[in-house]
């Protein structure tokens, strides 16, 4: 329910998190995989990749998800898209973490929705096959459907907002939810993102020659491109004093959000790094923090030539080589609209468990800039404040600041 905005900005707590990714089902599995530097990228078998350069992706174990993610049997469960299953499992984990959290609004980022159901519908329509399935696929491919399925599994009936802003979508969703709570428009917002692998998106990135046939190596001198991933993540955001009054767990705080658009090219970022730098500067200013107060940067780090060059330049200019940097996409691929939300959860885990997730497959830093890369192995460290970055096609840039919960 919308309330009158507060005269002073409110502090915004994270009271629960839920995640499904190639690194695990839930926070415990995920945290162990992050610490171990697990490589969650595997061969694609869901569709034909014989004619693509890239043949791998970061894939969620759907059989394990269906069997053991706390999902109740449902009479229409065969209609649930993989994205719905991921969202339902993430929602269930949030409920386990904070059972009294009652969301007034959902803000969710995605880029693909239930795209693979759309593909199945189109093929069946052209071939004039599967008339009954066609209707079900069409009804279940819309981007809001996984959100509605997650609400049904909760159960709750809050309104939802869907953000589709390329690869910044997940971070935009968390940032937008943060601003709504901080301004006093809502006390409790469930936010996050999801995306599932689909053939059209996979082939599209391969056609753009953005994908690699090799290991994904963010920020490496010899990086050759990205691999796609999939997953879902949710964060329960609540006005801090409200959360404290009801005795809710306080995992972290969201303190800053910055966005920019560099408008340089449809798929390539501005080579100067101005867009990523502005997003990070604005997130820091919003959090009232200086660059030297950040303990870790969860970079966008797609391992494409252009993205890493611009982000690396921006980080080096703004932070030098003092702040540890890693791209967790090295372990699970790029989950597009879900990436920012998943990486926000990874950032909360880094704060909660005081470690730096590694940038695996790293061999040699690009000499264009000096960065403190968390190379190949996790590090124990004091992690109080994290910046998490997401930068997308069209020059969409977003950064958030997450901090340990202070008194």
Secondary structure, 3 states (H helix, E strand, C coil): CCCCCCCCCCCEEEEEEEEEECCEECHHHHHHHHHHCCCCEEECCCCCCCCCCCCEEECCCHHHHHHHCCCCCCCCHHHCCHHHHHHHHHHHHHHHHCCCCCCCEEEEECCCCCHHHHHHHHHHHHHCCCHHHHHHHHHCCCCCHHHHHHHHHHCCCCEEEEECCHHHHHHHHHHHHHHHHHCCCCCEEEEEEEECCCHHHHHHHHHCCCECCCCCCCCECCCCCECECCEEEEEEEEEHHHHHHCCCCCCEEEEEEEEEECCCCCCCCCCCCHHHHHHHHHHHHHHCCCHHHCCEEECCCCCCHHHHHHHHHHHHHHHCCCCEEECCHHHHCECHHHHHHHHHHHHHHHHHHCEECCECCCCCECCCCCCEECECCCEECCCCEEEEEEEEHHHEEEEEEEECCCC
